[in-house]
């Protein structure tokens, strides 16, 4: 109850200092992240014991390379760049990731994931070709074909196969999905 009350009050007043009244570290960190995101201000993160996680949340809403660059934890920094790249549809953020990858909240973030998100948002097939991983490349083309109803994009998948969970993204499933949308 303590955490909820102070977090609500801190949100209403947009004052991260109120979070310090919360008794648990987890509660304080939650509050600092929420107020940081709301105000798009990293000052709240300076008081958090999980500063990097807070900076990730704030950097993601600021769309700010500088904030991401301040994150000490390499995995969280990668996630920050990838989230901003996919949000802004700007591959410059994707390129900052390099060949590294990170798992965050059960999702894999890397340069290929970032490029795939941008390509699918922009429906830009040529961006899919910048993806090195064949599976991600196939999923990228599949997603664009599905959204645009262009079976010619399915042809570009060739023999590549992508997997997300138990779903398979290949040329045949692309044709089925694309034809079912026409």
Helices and strands as residue ranges (DSSP letters): H 2-13, G 16-21, H 25-39, G 42-47, H 51-62, H 65-69, H 74-88, H 91-95, E 101-104, E 107-110, H 111-122, H 125-128, H 134-148, H 151-155, E 162-164, E 167-169, H 171-180
